[in-house]
Amino acid sequence: MSWRARLSKRWLLSTQLATVLAVSVLICAAIVITESQIYDIFEQTRILDLRHF
């Protein structure tokens, strides 16, 4: 195996790893954002429910 093939293989692995990391970070951010939005909606509906009584 030549050094160029080895380098390209390593580069491919590192880009795959970077892609996986980026995707997982995006998924975590999406989960956090949706959870906070759900919590905000829950708080707003609770406030509205309290106003009805």
Rosetta blueprint (number, residue, H / E / L):
1 M L
2 S L
3 W H
4 R H
5 A H
6 R H
7 L H
8 S H
9 K H
10 R H
11 W H
12 L H
13 L H
14 S H
15 T H
16 Q H
17 L H
18 A H
19 T H
20 V H
21 L H
22 A H
23 V H
24 S H
25 V H
26 L H
27 I H
28 C H
29 A H
30 A H
31 I H
32 V H
33 I H
34 T H
35 E H
36 S H
37 Q H
38 I H
39 Y H
40 D H
41 I H
42 F H
43 E H
44 Q H
45 T H
46 R H
47 I H
48 L H
49 D H
50 L H
51 R H
52 H H
53 F L
